[in-house]
Every structure is written in structure tokens, then in C-alpha cells.
Amino acid sequence: MFKIDRSKINWDAIFVGCFCFVLQLPFLPSTLEFRLYSVVTYGTVVKLNAGGFHPEIEFTTSDGERVSFAGSTTVHTEVGDRVEIRYRLKDPYGAEVNNELSVWGIHTFLTAMAALFIIGGLYGMPLSRNWRGGSDD
């Protein structure tokens, strides 16, 4: 199907890919802990900080405390919208919008970059056009 020519493997690209993958690993325990020990509720967008993708969200904790936090989302929001959020009972001010990219964003991005570099390196992808001494002219 897909053959890899061992003489064309770009070890530098594979190294960069492995580095990208390893770079996200220190964040994994805190992300898993947040995902496992947080609760889900709904909050209301009370203002927009920097457009519709960066809302200020207010919600009430299970203890009745009103909390407001600056969120980030991949879905455009307007003032008054209800959004699903996730927060730790012990730290409601560390709340996040409950979508995959908000919670897993750094892992998704760095793992995708790692995969691209590793697969590209296996097939001989150069890291830049000038990698082997070529010119842009």
C-alpha cells in the first residue's frame, strides 16, 4: 500500500514530531483530573470580552455562589446565551466552557502536529524549502 523508502526518512522532522507529542504530556494529568473531578452546569453569557468567541460567563455553583469567568469557545455567542460549562467544586473560578477544544485543545493541537511531522518525516518531507540548500529564487 504505502511504502516507506528508508533512505528518504527525514529524521529531523520525526524528532520535531516526537518533541511536539512529548510537549503536551506534562499538561495531561491536570486535564484528566479536571475532566474527571469537575461538574457540568449551565452559565449565561453576560458580556463579550473580545467578540463572540470570548464571552464573560456567569453561573451559580451547587453551593449557591454566583461566579463569573472569562471563557473561550469555538462557537459564536451573544449576550444572554446559555452555555454548558465545567468547573471543579473546590475551584469554581477555574471554570471552562464544556466543549472538546476548550478542555482538550492543547493536546489535540500538539498531537495533530506530532502526527503530521512524524508521518511527513517517514515519507521524506523536508522541514522547509531551503532545508537541502535550495533557494527561493
Phi, psi and omega in degrees: 000275177251117180260139178255123176274109185302334181284344182256002181299131177262098184293332178295318179293321178296320177298315178299319178297316178296321178297316178300318180294314181294329182299327182276345185298320179298337180275345186298314180301318181291325178293315178297318179298316178299315182295320183283324189249018177254160178247156182253136175210186178245144174235171181241135177288120182256338173196165178252123183279317180213056182095180186290350180262000180227070184277155167268123186243135178243137178213167178249127180289171178294342176272359179090005179279134177271127184233142176234139178213155177274118182255174176218134184218159177268355180251132180296132180238161176233159176303132181099345179293145173264132180231145177281132181232168180225135179211155174277141179299326182278344183218073183293341180283351176264027183293157176221154172295137185272077168223162188300319182288330177291319183275317187252012188307310183296323179290317180298313182296309184291326177290322177295317177298318179301313180298317179298314181293319181293313179295316178299319179296322178296330179262010173086019179296126174284152179287335176206168179295329183269009187303322183254025175091004178290167179242162179277350184289000000 
